[in-house]
Each structure stands twice: as structure tokens, then as C-alpha cells.
């Protein structure tokens, strides 16, 4: 298993486990959250935002580039 955060996040998204996604993202500093999410393709980012609570998604959006 790779320890690249975007690979780990991709695996959690593919497992459709919103709770584990939030738990994992909470272990990252804001800049690492942004870097990790930005490494995903558009389909995975869409799935990510569908799996996590809307208030968490809103907070996460603050860290992503425009």
C-alpha cells in the first residue's frame, strides 16, 4: 500500500465511506488537504463531495485553489 495521501483518499472514496474520509482528512494540515484533493481526478472529487457532510465539504472548499 502506498502512503501517498491522495492514494489513501482515493481508496476511501472508492470504499464509499464518508466517515473514514473525514477521519483521514482530519489528520492532514490544511495545505496537505488541498494538495491531496487536487491530485484526484474530477470524478473522484465529485464523489468525495457527495460522500462527506456538506458543512465539512464547505470547509474543505476554502483550502482548494480556484
Biotite code that builds the C-alpha atoms (Angstrom):
import biotite.structure as struc

atoms = struc.array([
    struc.Atom([0.000, 0.000, 0.000], chain_id="A", res_id=1, res_name="UNK", atom_name="CA", element="C"),
    struc.Atom([1.254, 3.447, -0.885], chain_id="A", res_id=2, res_name="UNK", atom_name="CA", element="C"),
    struc.Atom([1.462, 6.089, 1.777], chain_id="A", res_id=3, res_name="UNK", atom_name="CA", element="C"),
    struc.Atom([0.741, 8.970, -0.585], chain_id="A", res_id=4, res_name="UNK", atom_name="CA", element="C"),
    struc.Atom([-2.246, 10.740, 0.941], chain_id="A", res_id=5, res_name="UNK", atom_name="CA", element="C"),
    struc.Atom([-4.095, 11.070, -2.373], chain_id="A", res_id=6, res_name="UNK", atom_name="CA", element="C"),
    struc.Atom([-3.832, 7.301, -2.924], chain_id="A", res_id=7, res_name="UNK", atom_name="CA", element="C"),
    struc.Atom([-5.202, 6.640, 0.556], chain_id="A", res_id=8, res_name="UNK", atom_name="CA", element="C"),
    struc.Atom([-8.002, 9.161, -0.010], chain_id="A", res_id=9, res_name="UNK", atom_name="CA", element="C"),
    struc.Atom([-8.822, 7.595, -3.389], chain_id="A", res_id=10, res_name="UNK", atom_name="CA", element="C"),
    struc.Atom([-9.162, 4.204, -1.689], chain_id="A", res_id=11, res_name="UNK", atom_name="CA", element="C"),
    struc.Atom([-11.568, 5.610, 0.924], chain_id="A", res_id=12, res_name="UNK", atom_name="CA", element="C"),
    struc.Atom([-13.643, 7.290, -1.792], chain_id="A", res_id=13, res_name="UNK", atom_name="CA", element="C"),
    struc.Atom([-13.809, 4.005, -3.705], chain_id="A", res_id=14, res_name="UNK", atom_name="CA", element="C"),
    struc.Atom([-14.978, 2.339, -0.474], chain_id="A", res_id=15, res_name="UNK", atom_name="CA", element="C"),
    struc.Atom([-17.793, 4.929, -0.233], chain_id="A", res_id=16, res_name="UNK", atom_name="CA", element="C"),
    struc.Atom([-17.011, 5.573, 3.427], chain_id="A", res_id=17, res_name="UNK", atom_name="CA", element="C"),
    struc.Atom([-17.684, 9.221, 4.205], chain_id="A", res_id=18, res_name="UNK", atom_name="CA", element="C"),
    struc.Atom([-16.836, 8.833, 7.892], chain_id="A", res_id=19, res_name="UNK", atom_name="CA", element="C"),
    struc.Atom([-13.407, 7.365, 7.140], chain_id="A", res_id=20, res_name="UNK", atom_name="CA", element="C"),
    struc.Atom([-12.798, 10.070, 4.548], chain_id="A", res_id=21, res_name="UNK", atom_name="CA", element="C"),
    struc.Atom([-13.453, 12.800, 7.113], chain_id="A", res_id=22, res_name="UNK", atom_name="CA", element="C"),
    struc.Atom([-11.381, 10.952, 9.708], chain_id="A", res_id=23, res_name="UNK", atom_name="CA", element="C"),
    struc.Atom([-8.488, 10.692, 7.259], chain_id="A", res_id=24, res_name="UNK", atom_name="CA", element="C"),
    struc.Atom([-8.703, 14.307, 6.094], chain_id="A", res_id=25, res_name="UNK", atom_name="CA", element="C"),
    struc.Atom([-8.713, 15.464, 9.712], chain_id="A", res_id=26, res_name="UNK", atom_name="CA", element="C"),
    struc.Atom([-5.207, 14.009, 10.080], chain_id="A", res_id=27, res_name="UNK", atom_name="CA", element="C"),
    struc.Atom([-3.882, 16.405, 7.427], chain_id="A", res_id=28, res_name="UNK", atom_name="CA", element="C"),
    struc.Atom([-2.930, 20.058, 7.780], chain_id="A", res_id=29, res_name="UNK", atom_name="CA", element="C"),
    struc.Atom([-4.935, 22.424, 5.520], chain_id="A", res_id=30, res_name="UNK", atom_name="CA", element="C"),
    struc.Atom([-2.229, 22.736, 2.870], chain_id="A", res_id=31, res_name="UNK", atom_name="CA", element="C"),
    struc.Atom([-1.905, 18.945, 2.677], chain_id="A", res_id=32, res_name="UNK", atom_name="CA", element="C"),
    struc.Atom([-5.699, 18.599, 2.372], chain_id="A", res_id=33, res_name="UNK", atom_name="CA", element="C"),
    struc.Atom([-5.654, 20.934, -0.622], chain_id="A", res_id=34, res_name="UNK", atom_name="CA", element="C"),
    struc.Atom([-2.727, 19.142, -2.238], chain_id="A", res_id=35, res_name="UNK", atom_name="CA", element="C"),
    struc.Atom([-4.305, 15.737, -1.648], chain_id="A", res_id=36, res_name="UNK", atom_name="CA", element="C"),
    struc.Atom([-7.708, 16.652, -3.090], chain_id="A", res_id=37, res_name="UNK", atom_name="CA", element="C"),
    struc.Atom([-6.160, 18.481, -6.041], chain_id="A", res_id=38, res_name="UNK", atom_name="CA", element="C"),
    struc.Atom([-4.356, 15.271, -7.059], chain_id="A", res_id=39, res_name="UNK", atom_name="CA", element="C"),
    struc.Atom([-7.696, 13.489, -7.601], chain_id="A", res_id=40, res_name="UNK", atom_name="CA", element="C"),
    struc.Atom([-9.482, 13.465, -10.941], chain_id="A", res_id=41, res_name="UNK", atom_name="CA", element="C"),
    struc.Atom([-12.777, 15.328, -11.347], chain_id="A", res_id=42, res_name="UNK", atom_name="CA", element="C"),
    struc.Atom([-14.909, 12.210, -10.948], chain_id="A", res_id=43, res_name="UNK", atom_name="CA", element="C"),
    struc.Atom([-13.286, 11.321, -7.629], chain_id="A", res_id=44, res_name="UNK", atom_name="CA", element="C"),
    struc.Atom([-13.581, 14.901, -6.379], chain_id="A", res_id=45, res_name="UNK", atom_name="CA", element="C"),
    struc.Atom([-17.288, 14.831, -7.198], chain_id="A", res_id=46, res_name="UNK", atom_name="CA", element="C"),
    struc.Atom([-17.703, 11.531, -5.346], chain_id="A", res_id=47, res_name="UNK", atom_name="CA", element="C"),
    struc.Atom([-15.715, 12.912, -2.417], chain_id="A", res_id=48, res_name="UNK", atom_name="CA", element="C"),
    struc.Atom([-18.048, 15.881, -2.020], chain_id="A", res_id=49, res_name="UNK", atom_name="CA", element="C"),
    struc.Atom([-21.095, 13.627, -2.260], chain_id="A", res_id=50, res_name="UNK", atom_name="CA", element="C"),
    struc.Atom([-19.780, 11.332, 0.487], chain_id="A", res_id=51, res_name="UNK", atom_name="CA", element="C"),
    struc.Atom([-18.803, 13.878, 3.128], chain_id="A", res_id=52, res_name="UNK", atom_name="CA", element="C"),
    struc.Atom([-21.154, 16.100, 5.179], chain_id="A", res_id=53, res_name="UNK", atom_name="CA", element="C"),
    struc.Atom([-21.999, 19.390, 3.459], chain_id="A", res_id=54, res_name="UNK", atom_name="CA", element="C"),
    struc.Atom([-20.546, 21.540, 6.242], chain_id="A", res_id=55, res_name="UNK", atom_name="CA", element="C"),
    struc.Atom([-17.239, 19.654, 6.011], chain_id="A", res_id=56, res_name="UNK", atom_name="CA", element="C"),
    struc.Atom([-17.278, 19.987, 2.227], chain_id="A", res_id=57, res_name="UNK", atom_name="CA", element="C"),
    struc.Atom([-17.777, 23.748, 2.565], chain_id="A", res_id=58, res_name="UNK", atom_name="CA", element="C"),
    struc.Atom([-14.793, 23.986, 4.907], chain_id="A", res_id=59, res_name="UNK", atom_name="CA", element="C"),
    struc.Atom([-12.691, 21.866, 2.573], chain_id="A", res_id=60, res_name="UNK", atom_name="CA", element="C"),
    struc.Atom([-13.513, 24.112, -0.388], chain_id="A", res_id=61, res_name="UNK", atom_name="CA", element="C"),
    struc.Atom([-11.825, 27.021, 1.403], chain_id="A", res_id=62, res_name="UNK", atom_name="CA", element="C"),
    struc.Atom([-8.479, 25.268, 1.032], chain_id="A", res_id=63, res_name="UNK", atom_name="CA", element="C"),
    struc.Atom([-8.762, 24.408, -2.654], chain_id="A", res_id=64, res_name="UNK", atom_name="CA", element="C"),
    struc.Atom([-7.427, 26.652, -5.403], chain_id="A", res_id=65, res_name="UNK", atom_name="CA", element="C"),
    struc.Atom([-9.965, 28.440, -7.564], chain_id="A", res_id=66, res_name="UNK", atom_name="CA", element="C"),
])
